[in-house]
Amino acid sequence: MPLHHNSDYSIGKTSSIDIRLLSIFVTVVESGGFTQAQEPLNIALSSISTYIQDLETRLGIKLCNRGRGGFSLTENGQVVYAEACRLFASVDQFNANVASLNGKLTGELKIGILDNSTMSPNTRVQDVIHRFAAQHPDVHIIIKVLSSDEIEDELSAGTLHLGIGLFSDAGKHLRVIHRFPISVDLFCGYQSPLFANETIDIAALQGAGYAKGCYAPDMKSPLAQSLPPATASSYLSEGLAFLILSGRYIGFLPRRYAANWVSNNEMRTLPRELFSHEVQLSLVVRKGEHVGPVLHTFLESFAAFTASD
C-alpha cells in the first residue's frame, strides 16, 4: 500500500532528529509496545509517547494504535517500519563498507535461527562463529530465535543477513548456502497410554492426540497420511515438547533434542522403522541480496570450515 506523505515532508528533508525518532519507533515496534520499550530505550513512557507523536506529526500520518486494545501498527505504520528497517540496514552496511577500506571489519551480523537447529551434528555454524568472532571481534553478532516463516519474512525485509530454518520453497526468494540433515522421531510422553504399550503400530496411533510442528513429515507423504488429525500445534520445539510431555499428544521432535527426556523415561521414542524421517535445515540468504563485507567474510569462513571437514 502506498505511503501517504504530508505535502510539506519529503525524504530529502530527513534530519538527524528524524533518524532518532525512527530509531525509537523501530524499538517500540520490536519491543511490542510503548511500555515494553522503556527498558531498551531507557526513556520514560511519557517521553516515548511524545517522540512517536512528534514522528507522526513530521510524517503527517498515523503510525500506530495504542490504548485499551493494545499496541498495533496502522497500514502506513507497517510501511514506515519496513522502510526504517531498510534504512538502518543500509546505514550499517555503509559503516561496514567504509570500515573495511582500512582492513577492519565492523558492524553487525544478524542471524535468524529455528529453535534447536543446533541439534544437527552437521550444522557447524557455532564453530564458524567461534572462529569468525576471534578474527573479527568488532563485529556485533545478533542471533534471533524465530520460526522458519519469521526468518523468511525478516530476510525479505532486510532485517536479517542470513537464516537457518526449514524452507519448503527456498528457491523462490532465498539462496541456499548449505543444507544440514536432522533425524526426527515421533514421541509420546510418560503419561500417554502409548508409553507402556509394548506393541505400537499405525493403528495404535488413531486414538492418540497429535500435535503438529515444524518437524512433521510432508503432508503428501504416506507417513503424514497415517497420522491422526492434528488437535494441537506448536511451530517451536519447546512448545511441542510441552504438549508431548502432557501425555495428551504425540509429536515429532529432533532425535538429539529429545534425548534427555528419553533417557529420563519422560518420553518414549515410537518405532523408528515406522515413524522416523529426516528433514533438511538450510542456511540461506535473501536472493539478490548485496553481500557486504561482514556477510561476505562470514560466508567465506563458513565455506572454508565446511570444506576442511
C-alpha positions in Angstrom: 0.0 0.0 0.0 1.4 3.4 -0.9 2.6 5.7 1.9 0.7 8.9 2.1 3.2 11.7 2.8 2.4 15.2 4.1 2.9 17.6 1.2 5.5 19.5 3.3 7.6 16.4 4.0 10.0 14.5 1.8 12.8 12.1 2.4 15.2 14.8 1.3 14.4 16.7 4.4 15.3 13.8 6.7 17.5 15.1 9.6 19.4 13.5 12.5 16.3 14.2 14.7 14.1 12.2 12.2 16.6 9.3 12.3 16.5 9.3 16.1 12.7 9.3 16.1 12.7 6.5 13.5 15.1 4.5 15.7 12.7 5.0 18.7 9.8 3.9 16.6 11.6 0.7 15.4 12.4 -0.2 19.0 8.8 0.3 20.1 7.6 -1.9 17.3 10.2 -4.7 18.0 9.5 -4.5 21.8 5.8 -4.9 21.3 4.6 -1.6 22.6 5.4 1.6 24.5 5.6 0.1 27.9 7.9 -2.7 26.8 10.2 -0.3 25.0 11.1 1.7 28.2 13.9 -0.6 29.2 15.8 -1.0 25.9 15.4 2.7 25.2 16.0 3.8 28.8 13.4 6.5 28.3 10.2 7.3 30.3 6.9 6.2 28.9 5.6 9.8 28.6 8.7 10.7 26.6 8.3 7.7 24.2 4.7 8.8 23.6 5.8 12.3 22.8 8.6 11.1 20.4 6.2 8.9 18.5 3.6 11.7 18.3 6.4 14.0 17.0 7.3 11.5 14.3 3.7 11.1 13.3 3.4 14.9 13.0 6.6 15.1 10.9 5.4 12.4 8.6 1.8 13.6 8.5 0.4 10.1 9.1 -0.7 7.9 12.0 1.7 5.1 12.7 0.2 3.1 15.5 -2.8 2.5 17.6 -2.4 2.4 21.4 -4.9 2.1 24.2 -7.1 -0.5 25.8 -6.9 -2.7 22.7 -3.1 -2.8 23.0 -0.4 -1.7 20.6 -0.7 -2.2 16.8 0.6 -0.7 13.7 -1.6 1.0 11.1 -1.1 0.0 7.5 1.1 3.1 7.0 2.9 2.3 10.2 3.8 -1.1 8.8 5.2 0.5 5.7 7.3 3.0 7.7 8.6 0.3 9.9 9.7 -1.8 6.9 11.4 1.2 5.3 13.0 2.3 8.5 14.5 -1.2 8.9 15.9 -1.0 5.4 17.3 2.5 6.1 19.1 1.3 9.2 20.4 -1.8 7.4 21.8 0.5 4.7 23.5 2.7 7.3 25.0 -0.4 8.9 26.2 -1.6 5.5 27.7 1.8 4.8 29.6 1.8 8.1 30.8 -1.7 7.5 31.9 -0.9 3.9 33.8 2.2 4.9 35.5 0.4 7.8 36.6 -2.4 5.6 38.6 0.1 3.5 41.0 0.3 6.4 41.1 -3.5 6.6 38.9 -3.5 9.7 35.6 -5.4 9.8 32.9 -3.8 11.9 29.1 -3.6 12.0 26.5 -6.2 12.7 25.8 -9.8 11.6 22.2 -10.7 12.2 21.3 -14.4 12.1 17.9 -15.9 12.5 17.8 -19.5 13.6 15.0 -22.0 14.1 15.0 -23.1 17.7 17.1 -26.2 18.4 18.7 -26.0 14.9 22.0 -26.8 16.7 20.6 -30.2 17.3 22.1 -31.3 13.9 25.6 -32.5 14.4 26.4 -31.2 11.0 25.2 -27.6 11.4 28.7 -26.4 12.4 27.6 -22.7 12.4 28.5 -22.4 16.0 32.0 -23.5 15.1 32.2 -20.9 12.3 31.0 -18.2 14.7 33.8 -19.3 17.2 36.5 -18.7 14.5 34.8 -15.6 13.0 34.4 -13.8 16.3 38.0 -14.5 17.2 39.2 -13.0 13.9 36.7 -10.1 13.8 36.0 -9.1 17.4 34.5 -5.7 16.4 31.6 -7.3 14.5 28.5 -7.5 16.8 26.7 -10.8 16.2 23.0 -10.8 16.9 21.0 -14.1 16.9 17.2 -14.2 16.9 15.3 -17.5 17.6 12.3 -17.5 15.2 10.1 -19.7 13.3 11.1 -20.5 9.7 8.3 -18.2 8.4 9.5 -15.4 10.6 13.1 -15.9 9.4 11.9 -15.7 5.7 9.9 -12.6 6.4 12.8 -10.8 8.1 15.2 -11.8 5.4 12.8 -10.3 2.9 12.6 -7.2 4.9 16.4 -6.9 5.2 16.4 -7.1 9.0 18.4 -10.4 8.9 21.6 -11.2 7.0 21.2 -15.0 7.0 18.9 -17.6 8.4 18.8 -21.3 9.4 15.5 -23.0 9.2 13.2 -25.3 7.3 12.1 -23.8 4.0 10.0 -25.8 1.6 10.2 -23.3 -1.3 13.6 -21.8 -0.6 14.3 -21.4 -4.3 11.7 -18.7 -4.7 13.1 -15.9 -2.6 16.1 -17.4 -0.8 19.5 -18.6 -1.9 20.6 -21.8 -0.2 24.2 -21.8 1.0 24.2 -25.2 2.7 21.9 -27.9 4.0 22.1 -29.9 7.2 20.2 -33.2 7.8 18.3 -33.7 11.1 16.9 -37.1 12.2 13.4 -36.7 13.5 11.4 -39.2 15.6 7.8 -39.5 16.8 7.5 -39.3 20.6 4.9 -39.8 23.3 5.1 -38.6 26.9 5.3 -40.8 30.0 1.6 -40.1 30.9 0.4 -41.3 27.5 -1.3 -44.7 27.2 1.2 -45.5 24.4 4.1 -45.2 26.8 3.6 -48.6 28.4 2.2 -50.2 25.2 4.6 -53.0 24.1 3.4 -53.2 20.6 2.7 -50.0 18.7 1.7 -49.8 15.1 0.0 -47.2 12.9 -3.5 -48.4 14.1 -2.5 -47.7 17.7 -2.0 -44.0 17.0 -5.5 -43.4 15.8 -6.8 -42.8 19.4 -4.0 -40.5 20.3 -4.0 -36.7 20.1 -1.5 -35.4 17.6 0.4 -32.1 18.0 1.8 -30.8 14.7 5.0 -28.9 14.5 7.7 -27.8 12.0 9.4 -31.2 12.1 6.3 -33.1 10.9 6.6 -35.1 7.7 5.5 -33.6 4.4 1.7 -33.6 4.2 1.7 -35.6 1.0 3.9 -38.4 2.3 2.5 -41.8 3.3 3.7 -41.2 6.9 1.7 -38.0 7.2 -1.4 -39.7 5.8 -1.1 -42.4 8.5 -1.2 -39.9 11.4 -4.4 -38.9 13.2 -5.7 -35.3 12.6 -3.8 -32.6 14.5 -5.6 -31.4 17.6 -2.8 -29.1 18.8 0.2 -27.4 17.3 3.4 -25.5 18.0 6.0 -24.4 15.5 8.7 -24.1 18.1 10.2 -27.3 19.6 9.9 -26.1 23.2 6.1 -25.7 22.8 5.8 -29.1 21.1 7.8 -30.8 23.9 5.5 -29.3 26.4 2.5 -30.8 24.6 4.1 -34.2 24.3 5.1 -34.2 28.0 1.5 -33.5 28.9 0.7 -37.1 27.8 -2.2 -36.0 25.7 -0.3 -35.7 22.4 2.3 -37.4 20.2 4.6 -35.3 18.1 7.8 -35.1 16.1 11.0 -33.7 17.5 14.7 -33.8 16.6 16.2 -37.0 18.0 19.1 -35.2 19.7 16.8 -32.6 21.2 14.5 -35.2 22.9 17.4 -37.5 24.0 17.4 -36.3 27.7 13.7 -36.8 28.1 14.0 -40.3 26.6 16.9 -41.2 28.9 15.0 -40.0 31.9 11.9 -42.0 30.9 9.8 -38.9 30.4 9.4 -39.5 26.7 9.3 -42.7 24.6 10.5 -42.9 21.0 7.8 -44.6 18.9 9.1 -47.3 16.5 11.6 -45.6 14.2 11.1 -48.1 11.4 7.5 -46.8 11.1 7.7 -43.1 12.1 11.2 -41.7 11.8 12.3 -39.5 8.9 14.9 -36.9 8.0 14.4 -33.1 7.4 16.8 -30.7 5.8 17.8 -27.5 7.6 19.0 -24.8 5.2 21.4 -22.0 5.7 20.0 -19.2 3.5 20.4 -15.6 2.5 18.0 -13.5 0.5 18.2 -14.0 -3.2 19.6 -10.9 -4.9 20.9 -9.5 -1.7 24.0 -7.3 -2.0 26.6 -9.2 0.1 28.5 -6.6 2.2 31.9 -7.3 3.7 30.7 -8.7 7.0 28.3 -11.3 5.5 30.8 -12.0 2.7 33.6 -12.7 5.2 31.3 -14.9 7.3 30.2 -16.9 4.3 33.8 -17.3 3.2 34.7 -18.6 6.7 31.8 -21.0 6.6 32.8 -22.3 3.2 36.4 -22.8 4.3 35.3 -24.5 7.5 33.0 -26.9 5.9 35.5 -27.7 3.1 38.0 -28.7 5.7 35.7 -31.4 7.2 
